Every structure is written in C-alpha cells, then in structure tokens.
C-alpha cells in the first residue's frame, strides 16, 4: 500500500482498483488502518443514506402532498412568504440551485458517453416505488419559474432567460433522461452536488464544482472491484467534500482578494514564474497578460478543463499524492508556461492569449516532469 501512495512516473495504476483505493486514502477519507475500513465505510454509507432521506426523499414527500390539502397554504406559510424559514421559500431557493446543477452536470464531459449511460448500481433508496415523492428528476421537469430563469456563474454575472422557456431548458443534443427505474451517471453526480449544497449553505453550489466531482466519481464508478463500485456515490460525496474543504476558498467570491483567496494563488503563479524564468515573466507583463485571464480556470478547476479526462486523472494522481498538493498545482501551472516559452516570447497578445486559453501541449508526462524539476530546484 505504501508503494501506491508514492508519486510515480506513470501515476497510480488502475488495475485492481488501486487508483480508486489510493484516492480514498489520499483524500483523507479512508483511515490508514485497514482493519477499520469495514466499520468506517458501513457508518459513512449509512450517514449518506440518511442525507438522502432528509434532504431529498422527505422534502419530496412533503412537496408531493402540497396542493392536495389546503393545510399546506396558510396565512403563516404560503408560496409568496418571504420569511427565510418558510418551507416554500426554502423549496424555491433549492430549485434555483438544482436547476443550475442540472444544467451543468448534463454538460459534464460531453465527448464521453459514460455520464450519459445508466449506472449498474442505481440508488435503490431513491428509486424505491414505495416512496411516493417528488424526485430531483421530477423537480427539474416540473419546475416552472413563471417570470424568469436566473443563472449565476462564478464571477457573479446573472443571466436571465426569457419567460416560458423553463420547460425546454436543454437543447436536443444534451443528455436525455433515462426511463424510470434507471439512472444515468450524471444524475448521480447531480444528487451528490445537491446534497453538498444543502449541507454547505454558505457556499452552496458554484459553477465549476461539477468539474471537480466528475473525475472523482468516474474513477470510483469504473472501479473493477464491484464491492467498491457499488458504493461509488457515497464514497465520491465524502471524498469530494474533503477535497472541497481544501479548495472551497477558490469558489467564495468574497474571499477572492484575501490571503487564502484565488487572487493570491493566481499571483503566486506569476511570482514563481518570475523566479524561474524572468524573461518570460517580463514578456507577459509587457503584453499586459494578467494571470487571471487563464490561471483562474487552471487553479480553481484543478486543470480539469484543460486536458482529456484520462490525462486529468493522471495529473490528479500526482496532485493528490503530494503533501502540499495545491503548491504543486502552482508548480504545474508554471511548468505549463515555461514549456511553451518559445511560442510566447515571439507571439503577440492575441496569439499568446489563444495559447494560454487553449493549451497546446497534451503530453502530461512532460508537464509533470517539468513541474517536478521546478520543485526539486526550489
């Protein structure tokens, strides 16, 4: 086990489920003492089942009953009640978050069929026909915001769509919902993110979190060990939560300019570049190419949008196994710049921005080797 936790030239092997197992340890989910695993996992998966009951099934049952009885609409609590403690107010706010999550997870790795395919282990608790409740799937299908649909992105920009489009949210080329009794992998990811948002109201859901949870879920849901694969949803939730506990400040706009915020981390990339390659640093400064133009996405999403999923997973092998993983991420970003220095030094602003926003090198081994070289020479 010790060997698999060490960063190697080729990454953590997939065979035998070693990668999924290592990630669970490296993300501080599984205890190092293997004798504790069985009891620990049983408890954690029960906890997650309880989350599903409290945050999806029970509210869904309550909503399914609304409208059948006038008792649900009272002078104290009604659909227009602005009181933050109102059940209706909570329901409508949850719907705003759910619609944004749903929109984002349907677009998760569109070049891959995986997330569109049905899972071999649909959540029986959710699909139990004896539970007559409003599922997340039904909430999305039935939700109609009469006046407008509001979407907020990470930069705080609010997009308002025209009224009447709420029942036709997705273009025909996006993922279709599978028949009752089955679940697509993206629906599982949607549920994970919704539970996370409910449990973390201070941050809730921010666009881009889907790009963080996606590779973790994919790794666990493709585990060749069926006993682990069956519980990919719960295990992904807790690993994602642990990773976000280290990375969440990047998603909180009010912290952007603080010492722990994303602005400081973006400037750290340029600070390191200045130390490692002064000529390239001055070139980017002269062209007024600010780090936020490209490193915001690199750092916040852990490079998940810069490379193909298998390459992202390989990068994450190295990040997760480094004791100071987010400092190593800055080293990787710096390495990416230095590896294309010749092109950047001769390019104008437009050419260089295109290079940085659509990174040209796909050889992950070269990038990681350069980052390790920078680390060793620090």
C-alpha beads as a LAMMPS data file, in Angstrom:
LAMMPS data file: protein, C-alpha beads

378 atoms
377 bonds

1 atom types
1 bond types

-500.0 500.0 xlo xhi
-500.0 500.0 ylo yhi
-500.0 500.0 zlo zhi

Masses

1 110.0

Atoms # bond

1 1 1 0.000 0.000 0.000
2 1 1 2.859 2.358 0.804
3 1 1 4.147 1.993 -2.756
4 1 1 0.858 3.040 -4.344
5 1 1 0.794 6.219 -2.259
6 1 1 4.106 7.399 -3.668
7 1 1 4.097 9.619 -6.738
8 1 1 5.447 7.595 -9.666
9 1 1 6.466 8.412 -13.206
10 1 1 3.409 6.698 -14.622
11 1 1 0.833 7.602 -11.976
12 1 1 -1.201 5.261 -9.814
13 1 1 -2.113 2.021 -11.617
14 1 1 -5.777 1.496 -12.446
15 1 1 -5.592 -2.301 -12.355
16 1 1 -7.270 -3.976 -9.404
17 1 1 -8.868 -0.737 -8.267
18 1 1 -5.591 0.558 -6.849
19 1 1 -6.177 4.127 -8.062
20 1 1 -9.662 4.416 -6.562
21 1 1 -8.415 2.972 -3.289
22 1 1 -5.412 5.293 -3.164
23 1 1 -7.530 8.363 -3.862
24 1 1 -9.789 7.459 -0.939
25 1 1 -6.749 7.369 1.312
26 1 1 -5.017 10.409 -0.154
27 1 1 -8.199 12.479 0.153
28 1 1 -8.358 11.579 3.853
29 1 1 -11.496 9.501 3.542
30 1 1 -10.235 6.023 4.429
31 1 1 -8.188 5.651 7.626
32 1 1 -4.671 4.304 7.208
33 1 1 -5.501 1.371 9.481
34 1 1 -7.045 -1.149 7.099
35 1 1 -8.684 -3.060 9.958
36 1 1 -11.001 -0.080 10.491
37 1 1 -12.251 0.123 6.905
38 1 1 -15.264 -2.178 7.097
39 1 1 -16.786 -0.482 10.143
40 1 1 -15.908 3.005 8.925
41 1 1 -17.362 2.522 5.439
42 1 1 -20.563 0.991 6.777
43 1 1 -21.072 4.007 9.022
44 1 1 -20.288 6.572 6.307
45 1 1 -22.607 4.970 3.792
46 1 1 -25.381 4.914 6.376
47 1 1 -24.778 8.601 7.012
48 1 1 -25.080 9.324 3.293
49 1 1 -28.319 7.322 3.088
50 1 1 -29.656 9.468 5.908
51 1 1 -28.720 12.589 3.947
52 1 1 -30.740 11.280 1.001
53 1 1 -33.743 10.661 3.224
54 1 1 -33.608 14.033 4.966
55 1 1 -32.768 16.258 2.002
56 1 1 -34.398 14.588 -0.986
57 1 1 -36.975 11.972 -0.018
58 1 1 -38.687 13.625 2.963
59 1 1 -38.924 17.100 1.341
60 1 1 -40.091 15.346 -1.818
61 1 1 -42.873 13.610 0.077
62 1 1 -43.923 16.915 1.642
63 1 1 -43.979 18.624 -1.764
64 1 1 -45.905 15.744 -3.318
65 1 1 -48.587 16.314 -0.695
66 1 1 -48.725 20.057 -1.266
67 1 1 -51.767 21.023 -3.222
68 1 1 -53.825 18.055 -2.058
69 1 1 -54.590 19.787 1.201
70 1 1 -55.364 23.428 1.886
71 1 1 -53.449 22.997 5.149
72 1 1 -50.199 23.410 3.216
73 1 1 -51.110 27.001 2.346
74 1 1 -51.733 29.052 5.473
75 1 1 -51.574 32.693 6.460
76 1 1 -48.241 31.924 8.111
77 1 1 -46.683 29.900 5.277
78 1 1 -47.616 30.231 1.622
79 1 1 -45.746 30.277 -1.731
80 1 1 -45.193 34.056 -1.567
81 1 1 -43.949 34.046 2.017
82 1 1 -40.581 35.920 2.100
83 1 1 -39.668 34.519 5.531
84 1 1 -36.304 32.698 5.214
85 1 1 -37.654 29.923 7.464
86 1 1 -40.638 29.290 5.203
87 1 1 -40.827 25.766 3.771
88 1 1 -41.935 27.271 0.459
89 1 1 -39.101 29.780 0.408
90 1 1 -36.572 27.014 1.085
91 1 1 -38.107 24.868 -1.641
92 1 1 -37.896 27.627 -4.264
93 1 1 -34.292 28.516 -3.339
94 1 1 -33.329 24.860 -3.559
95 1 1 -34.899 24.748 -7.000
96 1 1 -32.714 27.606 -8.230
97 1 1 -29.624 25.698 -7.106
98 1 1 -30.933 22.421 -8.516
99 1 1 -31.615 23.911 -11.942
100 1 1 -28.061 25.253 -12.159
101 1 1 -26.597 21.914 -11.052
102 1 1 -28.790 20.053 -13.526
103 1 1 -27.726 22.301 -16.376
104 1 1 -24.035 21.847 -15.558
105 1 1 -23.963 18.086 -14.952
106 1 1 -25.743 17.402 -18.242
107 1 1 -22.759 19.035 -19.971
108 1 1 -20.155 17.094 -17.993
109 1 1 -17.545 15.672 -20.392
110 1 1 -19.856 15.770 -23.441
111 1 1 -17.276 13.969 -25.590
112 1 1 -17.638 10.868 -23.418
113 1 1 -20.651 8.564 -23.358
114 1 1 -20.011 7.494 -19.763
115 1 1 -22.025 10.130 -17.928
116 1 1 -24.976 9.629 -20.254
117 1 1 -25.026 5.858 -19.718
118 1 1 -27.041 4.164 -16.971
119 1 1 -25.219 3.181 -13.810
120 1 1 -25.064 -0.507 -12.917
121 1 1 -25.929 0.416 -9.347
122 1 1 -28.838 2.881 -9.293
123 1 1 -29.734 4.142 -5.838
124 1 1 -32.476 1.807 -4.627
125 1 1 -33.420 4.196 -1.850
126 1 1 -34.200 6.865 -4.427
127 1 1 -35.900 4.535 -6.913
128 1 1 -37.979 2.595 -4.362
129 1 1 -41.524 2.615 -5.846
130 1 1 -42.979 2.639 -2.331
131 1 1 -41.593 6.150 -1.845
132 1 1 -44.218 8.373 -3.444
133 1 1 -42.307 11.643 -3.544
134 1 1 -41.080 14.349 -5.879
135 1 1 -37.654 13.198 -7.079
136 1 1 -34.939 15.591 -8.224
137 1 1 -35.664 14.437 -11.767
138 1 1 -39.323 15.362 -11.398
139 1 1 -38.487 18.659 -9.720
140 1 1 -36.406 19.699 -12.711
141 1 1 -39.049 18.564 -15.186
142 1 1 -41.919 20.276 -13.385
143 1 1 -40.273 23.436 -12.118
144 1 1 -41.605 26.473 -13.930
145 1 1 -40.310 29.861 -12.929
146 1 1 -43.103 31.961 -14.392
147 1 1 -41.244 35.228 -14.697
148 1 1 -37.676 34.278 -15.451
149 1 1 -34.901 31.751 -15.003
150 1 1 -31.877 33.112 -13.222
151 1 1 -28.420 31.562 -13.502
152 1 1 -25.385 32.860 -11.614
153 1 1 -21.861 31.993 -12.633
154 1 1 -18.668 32.116 -10.556
155 1 1 -17.951 35.753 -11.465
156 1 1 -21.301 36.875 -10.112
157 1 1 -22.774 37.536 -13.545
158 1 1 -26.514 36.948 -13.619
159 1 1 -28.074 35.628 -16.802
160 1 1 -31.814 35.988 -17.217
161 1 1 -33.574 33.958 -19.865
162 1 1 -36.885 34.746 -21.455
163 1 1 -40.102 33.632 -19.728
164 1 1 -41.711 30.456 -20.953
165 1 1 -38.504 28.567 -21.676
166 1 1 -38.358 26.732 -18.353
167 1 1 -39.900 23.561 -19.731
168 1 1 -37.439 23.439 -22.606
169 1 1 -34.205 24.008 -20.753
170 1 1 -31.915 21.828 -22.796
171 1 1 -31.027 21.657 -26.482
172 1 1 -31.834 18.395 -28.229
173 1 1 -28.170 17.381 -28.283
174 1 1 -27.896 17.315 -24.499
175 1 1 -28.382 14.279 -22.334
176 1 1 -31.851 12.752 -22.303
177 1 1 -33.297 11.431 -19.051
178 1 1 -33.452 7.638 -18.908
179 1 1 -36.678 5.691 -18.243
180 1 1 -37.995 5.183 -14.715
181 1 1 -36.106 2.562 -12.748
182 1 1 -32.733 3.574 -14.198
183 1 1 -30.311 6.398 -13.546
184 1 1 -27.647 7.958 -15.709
185 1 1 -24.289 8.643 -14.126
186 1 1 -24.867 12.387 -14.469
187 1 1 -27.977 12.045 -12.319
188 1 1 -25.868 10.502 -9.568
189 1 1 -23.411 13.410 -9.818
190 1 1 -26.358 15.821 -9.664
191 1 1 -27.552 14.223 -6.437
192 1 1 -24.067 14.429 -4.872
193 1 1 -23.805 18.138 -5.674
194 1 1 -27.331 18.868 -4.427
195 1 1 -26.636 17.165 -1.086
196 1 1 -23.346 19.067 -0.813
197 1 1 -25.116 22.368 -1.482
198 1 1 -27.753 21.627 1.160
199 1 1 -25.129 20.738 3.762
200 1 1 -22.954 23.763 2.936
201 1 1 -25.352 26.705 2.599
202 1 1 -22.506 29.198 2.987
203 1 1 -21.113 28.190 -0.402
204 1 1 -23.980 26.027 -1.750
205 1 1 -23.249 25.257 -5.400
206 1 1 -20.962 27.273 -7.641
207 1 1 -20.489 26.592 -11.324
208 1 1 -17.339 24.525 -11.764
209 1 1 -17.862 22.186 -8.834
210 1 1 -19.243 19.697 -11.347
211 1 1 -15.800 19.652 -12.971
212 1 1 -14.224 18.731 -9.620
213 1 1 -16.623 15.953 -8.656
214 1 1 -16.761 14.424 -12.163
215 1 1 -13.289 12.821 -12.279
216 1 1 -13.625 11.505 -8.728
217 1 1 -16.960 9.866 -9.466
218 1 1 -15.710 8.468 -12.772
219 1 1 -12.704 6.896 -11.044
220 1 1 -14.847 5.282 -8.348
221 1 1 -17.708 4.243 -10.658
222 1 1 -15.321 2.438 -13.002
223 1 1 -13.550 0.579 -10.199
224 1 1 -13.083 -3.047 -11.330
225 1 1 -13.930 -4.146 -7.787
226 1 1 -17.735 -4.372 -7.766
227 1 1 -17.943 -4.130 -3.975
228 1 1 -16.343 -0.687 -4.115
229 1 1 -18.054 0.310 -7.351
230 1 1 -21.494 -0.292 -5.841
231 1 1 -20.910 2.495 -3.327
232 1 1 -19.311 4.987 -5.708
233 1 1 -21.930 7.649 -4.938
234 1 1 -21.431 7.793 -1.180
235 1 1 -17.655 7.443 -1.394
236 1 1 -17.478 10.193 -4.036
237 1 1 -19.558 12.508 -1.869
238 1 1 -17.229 12.259 1.094
239 1 1 -14.036 12.468 -0.989
240 1 1 -15.407 15.475 -2.862
241 1 1 -16.358 17.109 0.439
242 1 1 -12.850 16.566 1.791
243 1 1 -11.245 17.968 -1.356
244 1 1 -13.563 20.976 -1.303
245 1 1 -12.633 21.633 2.336
246 1 1 -9.131 22.366 0.998
247 1 1 -10.250 24.099 -2.205
248 1 1 -13.512 25.825 -1.284
249 1 1 -11.994 29.282 -0.744
250 1 1 -11.395 29.437 -4.507
251 1 1 -15.173 29.296 -5.005
252 1 1 -16.107 32.022 -2.490
253 1 1 -16.085 35.385 -4.241
254 1 1 -15.951 37.400 -1.016
255 1 1 -12.575 35.762 -0.263
256 1 1 -11.053 36.412 -3.697
257 1 1 -8.720 39.173 -2.513
258 1 1 -7.893 37.642 0.865
259 1 1 -4.675 35.787 1.640
260 1 1 -6.445 32.451 1.137
261 1 1 -8.405 33.546 -1.948
262 1 1 -7.936 32.734 -5.614
263 1 1 -6.330 36.106 -6.474
264 1 1 -3.378 35.409 -4.190
265 1 1 -2.924 31.968 -5.761
266 1 1 -3.038 33.355 -9.286
267 1 1 -0.385 35.918 -8.393
268 1 1 1.690 33.085 -6.932
269 1 1 1.941 31.535 -10.402
270 1 1 3.470 34.744 -11.774
271 1 1 5.658 35.140 -8.701
272 1 1 7.071 31.671 -9.253
273 1 1 7.455 32.307 -12.987
274 1 1 9.410 35.481 -12.199
275 1 1 11.795 33.389 -10.101
276 1 1 12.100 30.552 -12.643
277 1 1 12.007 32.409 -15.986
278 1 1 12.414 36.168 -15.685
279 1 1 12.443 36.781 -19.452
280 1 1 9.084 35.064 -19.961
281 1 1 7.632 36.845 -16.938
282 1 1 8.599 40.242 -18.347
283 1 1 7.139 39.327 -21.749
284 1 1 3.730 38.513 -20.252
285 1 1 3.873 41.660 -18.116
286 1 1 4.731 43.836 -21.121
287 1 1 1.753 42.449 -23.028
288 1 1 -0.459 43.048 -20.009
289 1 1 -1.453 39.375 -19.939
290 1 1 -2.726 39.133 -16.378
291 1 1 -2.710 35.769 -14.575
292 1 1 -6.475 35.896 -14.010
293 1 1 -7.010 35.679 -17.771
294 1 1 -6.101 31.987 -17.730
295 1 1 -4.899 30.750 -14.313
296 1 1 -8.302 31.305 -12.685
297 1 1 -9.675 28.282 -14.542
298 1 1 -6.455 26.290 -14.216
299 1 1 -6.334 26.662 -10.437
300 1 1 -10.000 26.632 -9.497
301 1 1 -10.866 23.550 -11.560
302 1 1 -7.530 21.757 -10.946
303 1 1 -6.823 21.734 -14.706
304 1 1 -9.886 19.573 -15.320
305 1 1 -10.938 21.626 -18.358
306 1 1 -7.507 21.843 -19.944
307 1 1 -6.973 18.168 -20.738
308 1 1 -8.865 14.985 -21.592
309 1 1 -10.313 13.095 -18.627
310 1 1 -7.667 10.297 -18.570
311 1 1 -4.969 12.979 -18.512
312 1 1 -6.765 14.930 -15.783
313 1 1 -6.898 11.773 -13.683
314 1 1 -3.176 11.232 -14.246
315 1 1 -2.451 14.806 -13.122
316 1 1 -4.610 14.303 -10.050
317 1 1 -2.652 11.163 -9.149
318 1 1 0.346 13.427 -8.716
319 1 1 -1.507 16.302 -7.051
320 1 1 -3.243 14.107 -4.502
321 1 1 -0.040 12.273 -3.613
322 1 1 1.897 15.471 -2.939
323 1 1 1.897 16.600 0.680
324 1 1 1.367 20.201 -0.436
325 1 1 -0.912 19.457 -3.365
326 1 1 -2.028 22.994 -4.114
327 1 1 1.510 24.337 -4.082
328 1 1 2.411 21.602 -6.547
329 1 1 -0.529 22.722 -8.694
330 1 1 1.115 26.162 -8.911
331 1 1 4.332 24.420 -9.978
332 1 1 2.411 22.570 -12.696
333 1 1 0.930 25.845 -13.957
334 1 1 4.377 27.418 -14.012
335 1 1 5.747 24.394 -15.877
336 1 1 2.979 24.734 -18.462
337 1 1 4.067 28.310 -19.141
338 1 1 7.764 27.517 -19.391
339 1 1 7.143 24.606 -21.770
340 1 1 5.602 26.978 -24.327
341 1 1 8.003 29.870 -23.626
342 1 1 9.430 29.919 -27.162
343 1 1 5.983 30.457 -28.668
344 1 1 5.012 33.012 -26.027
345 1 1 8.203 35.043 -26.494
346 1 1 7.529 35.588 -30.213
347 1 1 3.731 35.827 -30.085
348 1 1 1.637 38.967 -29.836
349 1 1 -1.154 39.471 -27.284
350 1 1 -3.830 37.725 -29.366
351 1 1 -1.672 34.726 -30.252
352 1 1 -0.480 34.287 -26.682
353 1 1 -3.952 34.528 -25.199
354 1 1 -5.091 31.833 -27.601
355 1 1 -2.199 29.614 -26.499
356 1 1 -2.959 30.107 -22.833
357 1 1 -6.700 29.592 -23.105
358 1 1 -6.336 26.540 -25.348
359 1 1 -3.158 24.954 -24.066
360 1 1 -1.305 23.226 -26.942
361 1 1 0.695 20.508 -25.150
362 1 1 -1.119 17.248 -24.404
363 1 1 1.845 15.225 -23.136
364 1 1 1.070 15.097 -19.422
365 1 1 4.296 13.255 -18.608
366 1 1 6.352 16.151 -19.976
367 1 1 4.399 18.691 -17.928
368 1 1 4.635 16.741 -14.673
369 1 1 8.325 16.021 -15.208
370 1 1 8.978 19.744 -15.669
371 1 1 6.930 20.583 -12.570
372 1 1 8.917 18.064 -10.519
373 1 1 12.137 19.578 -11.861
374 1 1 10.984 23.026 -10.738
375 1 1 10.094 21.594 -7.338
376 1 1 13.486 19.923 -6.906
377 1 1 15.284 23.142 -7.847
378 1 1 13.319 25.292 -5.427

Bonds

1 1 1 2
2 1 2 3
3 1 3 4
4 1 4 5
5 1 5 6
6 1 6 7
7 1 7 8
8 1 8 9
9 1 9 10
10 1 10 11
11 1 11 12
12 1 12 13
13 1 13 14
14 1 14 15
15 1 15 16
16 1 16 17
17 1 17 18
18 1 18 19
19 1 19 20
20 1 20 21
21 1 21 22
22 1 22 23
23 1 23 24
24 1 24 25
25 1 25 26
26 1 26 27
27 1 27 28
28 1 28 29
29 1 29 30
30 1 30 31
31 1 31 32
32 1 32 33
33 1 33 34
34 1 34 35
35 1 35 36
36 1 36 37
37 1 37 38
38 1 38 39
39 1 39 40
40 1 40 41
41 1 41 42
42 1 42 43
43 1 43 44
44 1 44 45
45 1 45 46
46 1 46 47
47 1 47 48
48 1 48 49
49 1 49 50
50 1 50 51
51 1 51 52
52 1 52 53
53 1 53 54
54 1 54 55
55 1 55 56
56 1 56 57
57 1 57 58
58 1 58 59
59 1 59 60
60 1 60 61
61 1 61 62
62 1 62 63
63 1 63 64
64 1 64 65
65 1 65 66
66 1 66 67
67 1 67 68
68 1 68 69
69 1 69 70
70 1 70 71
71 1 71 72
72 1 72 73
73 1 73 74
74 1 74 75
75 1 75 76
76 1 76 77
77 1 77 78
78 1 78 79
79 1 79 80
80 1 80 81
81 1 81 82
82 1 82 83
83 1 83 84
84 1 84 85
85 1 85 86
86 1 86 87
87 1 87 88
88 1 88 89
89 1 89 90
90 1 90 91
91 1 91 92
92 1 92 93
93 1 93 94
94 1 94 95
95 1 95 96
96 1 96 97
97 1 97 98
98 1 98 99
99 1 99 100
100 1 100 101
101 1 101 102
102 1 102 103
103 1 103 104
104 1 104 105
105 1 105 106
106 1 106 107
107 1 107 108
108 1 108 109
109 1 109 110
110 1 110 111
111 1 111 112
112 1 112 113
113 1 113 114
114 1 114 115
115 1 115 116
116 1 116 117
117 1 117 118
118 1 118 119
119 1 119 120
120 1 120 121
121 1 121 122
122 1 122 123
123 1 123 124
124 1 124 125
125 1 125 126
126 1 126 127
127 1 127 128
128 1 128 129
129 1 129 130
130 1 130 131
131 1 131 132
132 1 132 133
133 1 133 134
134 1 134 135
135 1 135 136
136 1 136 137
137 1 137 138
138 1 138 139
139 1 139 140
140 1 140 141
141 1 141 142
142 1 142 143
143 1 143 144
144 1 144 145
145 1 145 146
146 1 146 147
147 1 147 148
148 1 148 149
149 1 149 150
150 1 150 151
151 1 151 152
152 1 152 153
153 1 153 154
154 1 154 155
155 1 155 156
156 1 156 157
157 1 157 158
158 1 158 159
159 1 159 160
160 1 160 161
161 1 161 162
162 1 162 163
163 1 163 164
164 1 164 165
165 1 165 166
166 1 166 167
167 1 167 168
168 1 168 169
169 1 169 170
170 1 170 171
171 1 171 172
172 1 172 173
173 1 173 174
174 1 174 175
175 1 175 176
176 1 176 177
177 1 177 178
178 1 178 179
179 1 179 180
180 1 180 181
181 1 181 182
182 1 182 183
183 1 183 184
184 1 184 185
185 1 185 186
186 1 186 187
187 1 187 188
188 1 188 189
189 1 189 190
190 1 190 191
191 1 191 192
192 1 192 193
193 1 193 194
194 1 194 195
195 1 195 196
196 1 196 197
197 1 197 198
198 1 198 199
199 1 199 200
200 1 200 201
201 1 201 202
202 1 202 203
203 1 203 204
204 1 204 205
205 1 205 206
206 1 206 207
207 1 207 208
208 1 208 209
209 1 209 210
210 1 210 211
211 1 211 212
212 1 212 213
213 1 213 214
214 1 214 215
215 1 215 216
216 1 216 217
217 1 217 218
218 1 218 219
219 1 219 220
220 1 220 221
221 1 221 222
222 1 222 223
223 1 223 224
224 1 224 225
225 1 225 226
226 1 226 227
227 1 227 228
228 1 228 229
229 1 229 230
230 1 230 231
231 1 231 232
232 1 232 233
233 1 233 234
234 1 234 235
235 1 235 236
236 1 236 237
237 1 237 238
238 1 238 239
239 1 239 240
240 1 240 241
241 1 241 242
242 1 242 243
243 1 243 244
244 1 244 245
245 1 245 246
246 1 246 247
247 1 247 248
248 1 248 249
249 1 249 250
250 1 250 251
251 1 251 252
252 1 252 253
253 1 253 254
254 1 254 255
255 1 255 256
256 1 256 257
257 1 257 258
258 1 258 259
259 1 259 260
260 1 260 261
261 1 261 262
262 1 262 263
263 1 263 264
264 1 264 265
265 1 265 266
266 1 266 267
267 1 267 268
268 1 268 269
269 1 269 270
270 1 270 271
271 1 271 272
272 1 272 273
273 1 273 274
274 1 274 275
275 1 275 276
276 1 276 277
277 1 277 278
278 1 278 279
279 1 279 280
280 1 280 281
281 1 281 282
282 1 282 283
283 1 283 284
284 1 284 285
285 1 285 286
286 1 286 287
287 1 287 288
288 1 288 289
289 1 289 290
290 1 290 291
291 1 291 292
292 1 292 293
293 1 293 294
294 1 294 295
295 1 295 296
296 1 296 297
297 1 297 298
298 1 298 299
299 1 299 300
300 1 300 301
301 1 301 302
302 1 302 303
303 1 303 304
304 1 304 305
305 1 305 306
306 1 306 307
307 1 307 308
308 1 308 309
309 1 309 310
310 1 310 311
311 1 311 312
312 1 312 313
313 1 313 314
314 1 314 315
315 1 315 316
316 1 316 317
317 1 317 318
318 1 318 319
319 1 319 320
320 1 320 321
321 1 321 322
322 1 322 323
323 1 323 324
324 1 324 325
325 1 325 326
326 1 326 327
327 1 327 328
328 1 328 329
329 1 329 330
330 1 330 331
331 1 331 332
332 1 332 333
333 1 333 334
334 1 334 335
335 1 335 336
336 1 336 337
337 1 337 338
338 1 338 339
339 1 339 340
340 1 340 341
341 1 341 342
342 1 342 343
343 1 343 344
344 1 344 345
345 1 345 346
346 1 346 347
347 1 347 348
348 1 348 349
349 1 349 350
350 1 350 351
351 1 351 352
352 1 352 353
353 1 353 354
354 1 354 355
355 1 355 356
356 1 356 357
357 1 357 358
358 1 358 359
359 1 359 360
360 1 360 361
361 1 361 362
362 1 362 363
363 1 363 364
364 1 364 365
365 1 365 366
366 1 366 367
367 1 367 368
368 1 368 369
369 1 369 370
370 1 370 371
371 1 371 372
372 1 372 373
373 1 373 374
374 1 374 375
375 1 375 376
376 1 376 377
377 1 377 378
